[in-house]
Amino acid sequence: MQPLILGLAGLALSADEAALFRAADPAGYILFRRNVDSPDQVRALTASLRDLAGRNVPILIDQEGGRVARLRPPHWPEFPAGERFGQLYRKAPITAIEACRLNALALAALLRDLGINVDCLPLLDVRDDGGHDIIGDRSFGHEPLMVAALGKAVLDGFQAGGICGVVKHVPGHGRARADSHLELPVVHASRAELERDFIPFRRLASAPMAMTAHITYTALDADRCATLSPTVIDVIRQDIGFAGLLMSDDLGMHALGNPQSGGHAPGSNALADFGARALACLDAGCDIALHCSGDLAEMRSIVEAAPVMGAAAAARLAAAMAWMGPGDATPAAEWAAARDALLALA
């Protein structure tokens, strides 16, 4: 098995993708809007990925709610963005926590029915007034303890509902003044100021999976962004205390192509090569490199460069997949109706 999570190009596995995946045996897969059309089509696609892997392979999706949703009407319902639960929390914290848990149960029931077993949620980024809107209403809000409480409710709902959660973007994306999809954000906050961002991740350090931020934090490592920094990965592991499966954010984001990201020597263009990007994040201490675009040439470069998954990372992956409960037969609509009754109080 290779320490990779890979995307695919379309609604079904192509012959070239199947051949590459069969040879590489990636740790998992991720789906995007280009991969979804109807419930039956998604079920067929996820079944084909499981059959190819021959195991309970992680199949990820970003189904947050609000503007980040790969599954959309008319086949799938809309879900609220994280900010909605934060608004209710300020009025009625216990009610908001329960609404958030019910929302996670509804998400879990919907995803499990499609054969998807990992949702890249909860977002634990603490919102900052000067931060880029790439986080914005995706965040639960400005208060770290509130973010932690609602994030825990998401994980509790996912575990009861039979899917795995991924906390993101460790060690915190809220202060970034740029979108890492497009450029490299550089955060100049002091180490003491960053403690505010660490709180939710520290409180949920027992989460099964986490995703790094493609951000340079000058107080931690001025020369390398978090995904590529052994120093920042050590902060995540030792200071924040996260012991679960740590994956990179998408290797295709332009932040990693920036020479200032720290993955290559000045004047070099090594990180234009996707194999070099994958190796750089794995060498820094990530357990898994995530590649989302489904571009076959990029995936071939990554597969050629990537090593076999190490024993420690494989054990963390197995523990994460064992973390989720069996779920139950309650339809997603029932959980969603109960959630909506609570959200109406806001």
Residue pairs with C-beta under 8 A, 6 or more apart in sequence:
1 25
1 26
1 27
1 308
1 309
1 314
2 24
2 25
2 26
2 27
2 303
2 306
2 307
2 308
2 309
3 27
3 282
3 287
3 288
3 289
3 306
3 307
3 309
3 310
3 313
4 24
4 26
4 27
4 28
4 278
4 288
4 289
4 290
4 291
4 302
4 303
4 306
5 26
5 27
5 28
5 29
5 30
5 58
5 60
5 247
5 288
5 289
5 290
5 291
6 21
6 24
6 26
6 28
6 29
6 30
6 291
6 294
6 299
6 302
7 29
7 30
7 31
7 32
7 35
7 291
7 292
7 293
7 294
8 14
8 17
8 29
8 31
8 35
8 294
9 17
9 34
9 294
9 295
9 296
10 34
10 35
10 294
11 34
11 35
11 36
11 37
11 41
11 45
12 41
12 44
12 45
12 48
13 21
13 45
13 48
13 49
13 52
16 296
17 294
17 296
18 52
20 296
20 299
20 300
20 303
21 29
21 49
21 52
21 53
22 52
23 303
24 303
24 306
25 53
26 303
27 57
27 58
27 288
27 309
27 317
28 57
28 58
28 59
28 60
28 118
28 288
29 49
29 57
29 58
29 59
29 60
30 59
30 60
30 61
30 62
30 290
30 292
31 42
31 45
31 46
31 59
31 60
31 61
31 70
31 116
32 61
32 62
32 70
32 292
32 294
33 70
33 72
34 294
35 42
35 45
35 70
35 294
36 42
36 70
36 71
38 75
39 75
39 76
39 113
39 114
42 71
42 114
42 115
42 116
43 113
43 114
43 115
45 115
46 59
46 114
46 115
46 116
47 115
49 57
49 59
50 56
50 57
50 59
50 115
56 117
56 321
58 117
58 118
58 164
58 317
58 320
58 321
59 115
59 116
59 117
59 118
60 116
60 118
60 119
60 120
60 166
61 70
61 71
61 111
61 116
61 118
61 119
61 120
62 68
62 69
62 70
62 119
62 120
62 121
63 69
63 70
63 71
63 79
63 107
63 110
63 111
63 116
63 119
63 120
63 121
64 79
64 81
64 82
64 120
64 121
64 123
64 138
65 78
65 79
65 80
65 81
65 82
65 103
65 107
66 79
66 80
66 81
66 82
66 83
66 84
66 137
66 138
67 81
67 137
67 138
68 81
68 138
69 78
69 79
71 110
71 114
72 78
76 110
77 110
77 332
77 333
77 336
79 103
79 106
79 107
79 336
80 103
80 343
81 137
81 138
82 122
82 123
82 137
82 138
82 139
82 140
82 150
83 136
83 137
83 138
83 139
83 140
83 141
84 343
84 346
85 96
85 99
85 100
85 103
85 140
85 150
85 343
86 96
86 139
86 140
86 141
86 143
86 146
86 147
86 150
87 141
87 346
88 95
88 96
88 99
88 342
88 343
88 345
88 346
89 96
89 97
89 140
89 141
89 146
89 149
89 150
90 141
90 146
91 345
91 346
92 345
93 146
93 149
95 342
95 345
96 150
96 342
97 149
97 150
97 152
97 153
98 153
98 342
99 339
99 342
99 343
100 150
100 153
100 154
100 157
101 153
101 154
101 156
101 157
102 157
102 335
102 336
102 338
102 339
102 342
103 154
103 157
103 335
103 336
103 339
104 121
104 153
104 154
104 155
104 156
104 157
104 158
104 161
104 165
105 157
105 160
105 161
105 330
105 335
106 332
106 333
106 335
106 336
106 339
107 119
107 121
107 157
107 158
107 161
107 163
107 332
108 119
108 157
108 158
108 160
108 161
108 162
108 163
108 327
109 161
109 327
109 330
109 331
109 332
109 335
110 332
111 117
111 119
111 163
112 161
112 162
112 163
112 327
113 332
116 163
117 162
117 163
117 164
117 321
117 324
118 163
118 164
118 165
118 166
118 209
119 158
119 163
119 164
119 165
119 166
120 166
120 168
120 211
121 154
121 158
121 165
121 166
121 168
122 140
122 150
122 151
122 154
122 155
122 165
122 167
122 168
122 204
123 135
123 138
123 139
123 140
123 151
123 168
123 169
124 147
124 148
124 151
124 167
124 168
124 170
124 172
124 200
124 201
124 204
125 135
125 138
125 139
125 147
125 168
125 169
125 172
125 173
125 174
125 197
126 139
126 141
126 142
126 143
126 144
126 147
126 172
126 174
126 196
126 197
126 199
126 200
127 135
127 136
127 139
127 140
127 141
127 142
127 174
128 142
128 174
128 175
129 142
130 175
130 177
131 173
131 174
131 175
131 176
131 177
132 176
132 177
132 178
132 179
132 185
134 173
134 176
134 179
134 180
134 181
135 173
135 174
135 176
139 147
139 174
140 146
140 147
140 150
140 151
141 147
144 196
144 197
144 199
144 200
145 199
145 203
147 199
147 200
148 199
148 200
148 203
148 204
151 167
151 200
151 203
151 204
152 203
152 204
154 165
155 165
155 167
155 204
155 207
158 164
158 165
158 324
159 165
159 323
159 324
159 325
160 325
160 327
161 325
161 327
161 328
162 324
162 325
162 326
162 327
162 328
163 324
163 327
164 208
164 209
164 320
164 321
164 323
164 324
165 207
165 208
165 209
166 207
166 208
166 209
166 210
166 211
166 247
167 200
167 201
167 204
167 207
167 209
167 210
167 211
168 210
168 211
168 213
168 249
169 211
169 212
169 213
169 215
169 249
170 201
170 210
170 211
170 212
170 213
170 226
170 236
170 240
170 242
170 246
171 194
171 197
171 198
171 201
171 213
171 217
171 220
171 226
171 232
171 235
171 236
171 240
172 194
172 197
172 198
172 201
172 213
173 180
173 185
173 213
173 215
174 197
175 187
175 189
175 197
176 185
176 187
176 213
176 215
177 185
177 187
178 184
178 185
178 186
179 185
180 213
180 214
180 215
180 249
180 253
180 254
180 255
181 253
181 254
181 255
182 254
182 255
183 254
183 255
183 258
184 214
184 215
184 216
184 225
184 254
184 255
184 256
184 258
184 260
184 261
185 214
185 215
185 216
185 255
186 215
186 216
186 218
186 260
187 194
187 215
187 216
187 217
187 218
188 218
188 219
189 197
189 217
189 219
190 219
191 219
191 220
193 219
194 217
194 219
194 220
198 239
198 240
201 210
201 236
201 240
201 242
202 239
202 240
202 241
205 240
205 241
205 242
205 243
206 243
206 244
207 242
207 244
208 244
208 245
208 319
208 320
208 323
208 324
209 244
209 245
209 246
209 247
209 320
210 236
210 242
210 244
210 245
210 246
210 247
211 246
211 247
211 248
211 249
211 290
212 226
212 227
212 233
212 236
212 246
212 247
212 248
212 249
212 281
212 286
213 225
213 226
213 227
213 249
214 225
214 226
214 227
214 248
214 249
214 253
214 255
214 256
214 261
215 225
215 226
215 255
216 222
216 223
216 224
216 225
216 226
216 260
216 261
216 262
217 226
217 232
220 226
220 229
220 231
220 232
220 235
221 229
221 231
221 232
221 262
223 229
223 262
224 231
224 232
224 261
224 262
224 263
224 284
225 232
225 255
225 256
225 261
225 262
225 263
226 232
226 233
226 236
227 248
227 249
227 256
227 281
227 284
227 286
228 256
228 261
228 262
228 263
228 280
228 281
228 284
229 262
229 284
230 283
230 284
230 285
232 284
233 246
233 284
233 285
233 286
234 285
236 242
236 246
237 243
237 246
237 285
243 316
244 316
244 319
244 320
245 287
245 288
245 313
245 316
245 317
245 319
245 320
246 285
246 286
246 287
246 288
246 316
247 286
247 287
247 288
247 289
247 290
248 281
248 286
248 288
248 289
248 290
249 290
250 290
250 291
250 292
250 293
251 274
251 277
251 278
251 281
251 289
251 290
251 291
251 292
251 298
251 302
252 274
252 291
252 292
252 293
252 295
252 298
255 261
256 263
256 271
256 277
256 280
257 271
257 272
259 266
259 267
259 268
259 269
259 271
261 271
263 270
263 271
263 276
263 277
263 280
264 270
264 271
264 276
264 280
270 276
271 277
271 280
273 301
274 291
274 298
274 299
274 301
274 302
274 305
275 301
275 302
275 304
275 305
275 306
276 305
277 289
277 302
278 289
278 291
278 302
278 305
278 306
279 305
279 306
281 289
282 289
282 306
282 307
287 309
287 312
287 313
287 316
287 317
288 309
288 313
288 317
289 302
289 306
291 298
291 299
291 302
309 317
